[in-house]
Amino acid sequence: MKKTLFSTTLLASFSIMFCSCAGSKNFSDNKYDMTGTWNIVTAMDKSTKGGDKEPEIIFGKDGKIHGNASVNSFFGGYTQKGNVIEFSNMGSTRMMGKSMDIEQAISEAFEKTHTVKVKGNKATVYDKSGKKIMTMKKK
């Protein structure tokens, strides 16, 4: 059962998670094209199976992003130059649910996101040191 409780920890993690500054841009010609809907398969070495909702990210051609991190919905913007990706102007709902551990792993992965490698319908996200922090599969 979800409760609409304000959580300082959750608010802080979402505030930190989306602190990059960037504008919008069309990415349809990018070889690392992220536009479309991606299911989040793992985040910070944690499987996302069994959460409140199946986590997903929807990247728009207009540089906007939205989706859910298992419990909470999020929205905002992104920029991408080659394989480097940044998020900006992000916001989210602030509910509590049974899969807050998955939510936290996704939050941490977003906070650390630096580059992405797309191969077919799979994407792997890396931090600045080159460590794999998230995997996704395109719907």
Disulfide bonds with the S-S distance in Angstrom:
none
